[in-house]
């Protein structure tokens, strides 16, 4: 038995498909299948039911999967500890971003990170909050950048910046020429929102409900760009994070107006596992990101 065998086992439990698991492990399907069979023979335990095309784990198999996940996490910690013996800011670093942050933040920070840490090899991943949380817990990601929510409270969080949200209005809207709109004016209004799974949805709804606004339940967008296009199509209004807003504040049939009293905003943080020995690395990375965002978003309280 070796670490690679445990990786095959965990991959198979995640993908529930031999070919997909083999592709994720960068090996052929016969290789992965053969190693799983070898692992069963070595342990003297049947891990899988092979009576159908679907991968079904036995009770003993699932117990071993859970233990393998723990072992692989400890291996990850061991590798992180060993990496401290070399260059502090060098080697691979896997960072996760949520879809409402990554596409708009990366152009601001990637050049700054590469300049500050030229020996750091960045691997960038995008997924929704619950997926990033799981991947960070499992050691598949080193750190994640996302809006701070309850699901991330058990991680170590480094505040990066506070990002305001602006009102996105169709041309010709009654507020389109206003310099700002008090949140209390949203009372009785109906706003377009993202679908479930996006943390921005809950954050925006919190501000809107507090102001007495309602959600348009006839449509829920899967991305900020869909929301923007729906506003341009005169179907409603919404709140969009500042980084997603064009500098002109007026483009493609959408006008952006500042919301005030209070200004809706979200805290964006860099999160990592509490047990990780690479705290200094993440703090340096967060420092570069926060500095790159100065003047673009509001500073976050330490």
N, C-alpha and C positions, 0 to 999 in steps of 0.2 A: 504494500500500500504506500502511495506517495501523495504529495499535495495535489499533483495534477489529477489523480483519480478522484479526489474529493471535489475538485473544480468541475469535472465531468458530471459527477453526481448532482451537484447543486444546479448546474446549468440545465440538466435534464428535468429537474423538478420545477424550474422556472419556466421553461419553454414547453414542457409536456409534449415534446416532439423530438425524435432522435436527429433528424436532419437539421432542424433549427438549432438544437443544442450543439451539434457538431460544428455548424457554421459559426456560432458564437464563440466556440473554443478554438476555431481555426484548425480543425482536424477533419478527417474524412468520417463519414458516418460509420463505416465498419470499424475504424479505430476506436471511436467512442463506445460503440456497442460492445466491442471486444473487451475493452477495459472495464466496463460495467460488469460484464460477465465474469471477468477475472477477479474483480472485487468481491462479487458474490461467492465465488469459489474459495477465496482466501478467508472470508469472514464466516463462511458456512451458513449464510443467511440468504433467503430469497428476497431481493429488494423490489422486484417488479413483477407484475402480472403480465404475461406475454400472450394472453388468450385473445386479444383484440388489437386493432391498429392503434387505439388510444393508449397512451402511457399511463398506467395506473400503479402507484406505489403501494406496497404492503404497509401494514402498521410498523413493522420493523424497519422498512425502508424509509418511512417518513421520520422515524426517530433518528436514524443515521443522517438523514439530510439536515435536520436541525443541529445535530452535533457537528457535522461538517461545516455548516455556516459559522458556528462559533469558532472552530479551529481556523478557518480561513480568515476570520476577523483578527484573531491573535497573530496570524502570520503577517497580516497587513500592518499591525502595530509594530511587530518585530522589524519589518522592512523600513517603516518610518523611523524607528530608533536608529537603525543602521545608517540611514541616509544622512543623519546628523553628523556622521563622522566625515562626510565629504563636504563639497561646497554647499553652503547654506541655502542658496537660491538657485539651484541647478537641478536638472533632471526633469522627469515627467510630472505634471500636475493636472489632475482631472477636476474641472470645475463645472458645476451644473448651474443653469439659469432657467428661470421661469419664462414662458413665451411673452409675457407683458413687460419683461425687463431686458432679456438678452439682446434682441435685435436692435434695440434703441440705445442700450448702454455700451455694447461692445465697440462700436466705432470710436467712442470717447476714450475707452480705457486700454484697448489692446496695444495701440502704439506706445502708450505710456508704460505699460508693463514690460513690453519688449525692450524698450530703451533702458528701463531701470534694472531689469534682470535678463540680460541677453542669453544666459545659459539655461533659462527656464523653458521647458518644452510644454506648451499649453495644449490640453485636450479639452475642447468645449462641448458641453452636452446641454440639450434643451428638453425640458419636460415639465409637466404640471407639478405643483407643490407636493402632493402626496407621493408622487413617483420619486421626486428628488429626495424627499425625506427617507423613503425606504432605501434608495440607492446609497445614501450617505450612511445610514445605519448598517448596511451590509458591507461597507467598505469599497463599493464600486466607484464612489466619488470621494475625492479628498476634502472638498468643501463645496458649498453652494451659495449662490447669491440670489436673494429673493426678498419679497416683502415680508416683514416680520408678522407672524401669525401664531395662534395658540399651538399649532402642531409642531412648531420649531422651538418651543420653550425649553425642551430638555437638551438642546444643543448649546454650545458656547456661541454667543452672537456678538459680532463686532459691528456697531452702527457705522454705516457708510455715508448716507445722506437722506434727507427728507425730500421726497418728490411731490410737488404740488400737483393737483388735478385741475384741469381747465374745463369749462363748459364748451362742448362742441355743438354748434348751432347751424342749421341750414341757412343759406343766404335768404334774406328777406324776413328772418325771424324778428320778433319785436325787440329782442335784446342784441341783435347783431351789431349795432353801432355803439353799444354801451362800453365804457371803459372797464367796468366791473359789475358783477351781479351779486347782491347779498344772498346768502344761502336761504334766508327766510322767504325770498321771493319764489323759491321752488315749491312752496306749499301748494298742493293741489295739482302740480305738474306731473306728467308721466314720462319716465326716462327709459331709454333702451339700456339693456345690461348684457354682460357676458353670460355664458352658460355656466352651469354648476361645474366645479372643479378648478375654476380660476379664483385665486385668492383676491384678486382685484374686484371681483364681483361683490364679495362680502364687504370689502372695505368701502367701495362706492355706495353700496346699498345702505351701509351704516350712516353715512353722511346724509344721504337722500331721505331716509326714513326719519332721521332726527329733524330734518327741515320740513317734514310733512309731505314729501313727494312720494310717488308710487312707481312701481315697476310696470313696464309694458310687458305683460305675460304672453302676448301673442308671438313674440319673437325673442330669441336669445342667441347672441352671436358666439361664434367659436373663436374669434380673434379680434384684436383691436382694429385691424384693417376692415373687417366686415362691419364692425360698428361704425367706422368712419364713412364707409360707403352707404350705409343705411341712413345716416344723417344727411349725406349729400343728396340722397334720393328723396329728401323731404318727408321721411317717415317718422322723425322724432329727434330728440336731443339726448345727449349723454355726457358723462364725465370721462375725460381721457388724461392719462398721466403726461406730464409736461414733456418728457423725453420723446414721446411719440408725436408731438405736435411740430409741424414745420415752422421754421424761423419766421416766415412771413406772417404767421397767425391767420392766414386766409389763403386757402388753396383748394382747388377742385370742388367748389361749391360748399365748402365748410368754413365757418368763421369760429375762431376760438376766443373766448372771453374769460377773464379771470374771475373766479368765484371767491367771495370774501365773507368774513364775519359768520363763522370761522372759515379760514382757507382750508379746503379739504386736501389732505396730503397723506402719503404713506411712508413709513420708515423702511428703507432698504438696507439689509444687513448681509454680512458674510458669516456663514455658519459652519462650524466644524464639530467633530465628535469631542466630547469632554475628555476622553482618555487619550487623545492624540498627542504624541510628544512633539509635534511640529507647530506648536503654538506660535513661536517666534516667526516662523515662515508666514503663517496666515496673517499675523499682525502687520508684517512688512507689506504684504500684498494689499491688505485693506488700507494701509496708509497711502499707498500709491493710487488706489482707486478713489479714495476720498479726496485726495489732492487734485486728481484729474477732474473731479466733478465740482470743484469750487467755482462759484460764479454761474454755474448751470442750474444747480439745485440748491436747496437750503441745507446748511450744515446740520449734521445730526449731533445730538447731545451725547457726550461720552458716557 
